[in-house]
Amino acid sequence: MKRFLMLVGVAAVAAAMYVAASPASQQSRGPTAKQFRALKAQVASLSKTVKGLKKVVGDCIQIAIPVDQFGNPDGTANEEGYNYSQPTGAGDFLTTALDVSTVSDTGAVWFTGVAAPSRSACTTDLGESVMRHRLAKTGFAAHQH
């Protein structure tokens, strides 16, 4: 009987060691304190960036207009375009031009802007000192003309 109990005891210890060593039994540990501080700093930085972007979008993008190029002055079948009159009297000719398009125009480029009363907020957001600071962070240098 002693041998049987000893065999059961050894088997129990072996089973416990196997379970403790298996990958499924190991609990996931959270980040270290250093990793947590780094993540916290990164989240704070990204939150500040998002807040700034929201401010710029709110202050500087108050109107958006779709613009596309129209005209086919050299068209083979349907020549069309805008009539351009040269100031020297050298003659008129058809040419292409940019014009406001429809919202559904897939080839349009969207021009954005700000209404006159809110220009000062946008100017502050995108002012020269802010732009110089942003350029310096990217490694580019701004040149004054």
C-alpha positions as CSV (number, residue, x, y, z in Angstrom):
1,M,0.0,0.0,0.0
2,K,2.9,2.4,0.8
3,R,4.3,1.8,-2.7
4,F,0.9,2.6,-4.2
5,L,0.6,5.8,-2.3
6,M,4.1,6.8,-3.2
7,L,3.3,6.1,-6.9
8,V,0.2,8.2,-6.6
9,G,2.1,11.0,-4.9
10,V,4.8,11.0,-7.6
11,A,2.2,11.0,-10.3
12,A,0.4,13.9,-8.6
13,V,3.6,16.0,-8.4
14,A,4.4,15.2,-12.0
15,A,0.9,16.2,-13.2
16,A,1.1,19.4,-11.2
17,M,4.5,20.3,-12.7
18,Y,3.2,19.5,-16.2
19,V,0.1,21.8,-15.7
20,A,2.2,24.6,-14.2
21,A,4.6,24.5,-17.1
22,S,2.1,24.3,-19.9
23,P,1.6,27.5,-21.9
24,A,-2.2,27.4,-21.4
25,S,-1.8,27.7,-17.6
26,Q,0.4,30.7,-17.6
27,Q,-1.5,33.9,-17.1
28,S,-0.9,36.9,-19.3
29,R,0.9,39.6,-17.4
30,G,0.2,43.2,-18.2
31,P,2.7,45.7,-19.4
32,T,5.6,46.6,-17.3
33,A,5.7,50.0,-15.6
34,K,8.1,51.3,-18.2
35,Q,5.8,50.1,-21.0
36,F,2.8,51.5,-19.4
37,R,4.4,55.0,-19.0
38,A,5.5,54.9,-22.7
39,L,1.9,53.9,-23.8
40,K,0.5,56.6,-21.6
41,A,2.8,59.2,-23.1
42,Q,1.9,58.1,-26.6
43,V,-1.8,58.2,-25.9
44,A,-1.4,61.7,-24.5
45,S,0.5,62.9,-27.5
46,L,-2.0,61.4,-30.0
47,S,-4.9,62.9,-28.0
48,K,-3.3,66.3,-28.2
49,T,-2.8,65.9,-32.0
50,V,-6.4,64.9,-32.5
51,K,-7.6,67.8,-30.5
52,G,-5.5,70.2,-32.6
53,L,-6.7,68.7,-35.9
54,K,-10.3,69.0,-34.8
55,K,-9.7,72.7,-34.0
56,V,-8.1,73.3,-37.4
57,V,-10.8,71.5,-39.3
58,G,-13.5,73.4,-37.3
59,D,-11.8,76.8,-37.8
60,C,-10.4,76.4,-41.3
61,I,-12.8,74.2,-43.3
62,Q,-16.2,75.8,-43.3
63,I,-16.9,75.6,-47.0
64,A,-16.0,73.0,-49.6
65,I,-16.6,73.4,-53.4
66,P,-16.1,70.8,-56.1
67,V,-14.1,72.1,-59.0
68,D,-13.3,70.4,-62.3
69,Q,-11.7,71.3,-65.6
70,F,-14.1,71.8,-68.4
71,G,-13.8,72.4,-72.1
72,N,-12.5,70.4,-75.1
73,P,-11.0,73.1,-77.4
74,D,-9.1,70.5,-79.6
75,G,-12.0,68.0,-79.7
76,T,-12.5,66.3,-83.0
77,A,-16.3,66.1,-82.9
78,N,-17.6,68.6,-80.3
79,E,-15.1,71.4,-79.9
80,E,-16.1,73.4,-76.9
81,G,-14.5,75.6,-74.3
82,Y,-14.3,79.0,-72.8
83,N,-13.8,81.9,-75.2
84,Y,-10.5,83.6,-74.3
85,S,-9.9,87.0,-75.6
86,Q,-6.3,88.1,-75.7
87,P,-5.7,91.6,-74.5
88,T,-3.4,92.6,-77.4
89,G,-6.1,91.9,-80.0
90,A,-4.3,88.9,-81.3
91,G,-7.6,87.0,-81.5
92,D,-10.0,84.9,-79.5
93,F,-9.8,81.2,-79.0
94,L,-11.4,78.3,-77.0
95,T,-9.6,77.0,-74.0
96,T,-10.3,74.8,-70.9
97,A,-11.0,76.3,-67.5
98,L,-11.6,75.4,-64.0
99,D,-15.2,75.8,-62.9
100,V,-17.5,74.8,-60.1
101,S,-18.8,71.3,-60.6
102,T,-21.5,69.1,-59.1
103,V,-21.1,67.1,-55.9
104,S,-21.4,63.9,-57.8
105,D,-18.5,64.7,-60.2
106,T,-16.0,62.0,-59.5
107,G,-13.2,63.9,-61.2
108,A,-13.6,67.0,-59.1
109,V,-11.1,68.4,-56.7
110,W,-12.5,69.9,-53.6
111,F,-11.4,73.4,-52.6
112,T,-11.9,74.3,-49.0
113,G,-12.0,77.6,-47.2
114,V,-13.2,79.7,-44.3
115,A,-15.8,82.4,-44.1
116,A,-14.6,86.0,-43.4
117,P,-15.7,86.3,-39.8
118,S,-13.7,83.2,-38.7
119,R,-10.5,83.9,-40.6
120,S,-8.6,85.1,-37.5
121,A,-9.1,81.7,-35.7
122,C,-7.8,79.9,-38.8
123,T,-4.9,82.3,-39.2
124,T,-4.0,81.6,-35.6
125,D,-4.3,77.9,-36.1
126,L,-2.2,77.9,-39.2
127,G,-0.1,81.0,-38.5
128,E,3.5,81.4,-39.5
129,S,4.9,80.5,-36.1
130,V,2.8,77.3,-36.0
131,M,3.9,76.3,-39.5
132,R,7.6,77.0,-38.7
133,H,7.3,74.8,-35.6
134,R,5.7,72.0,-37.6
135,L,8.3,72.2,-40.3
136,A,11.1,72.2,-37.7
137,K,9.7,69.0,-36.2
138,T,9.8,67.3,-39.6
139,G,13.3,68.4,-40.3
140,F,12.5,70.8,-43.1
141,A,13.5,74.5,-43.0
142,A,11.2,77.3,-43.9
143,H,12.7,80.0,-46.1
144,Q,11.6,83.6,-45.9
145,H,11.2,85.5,-49.2
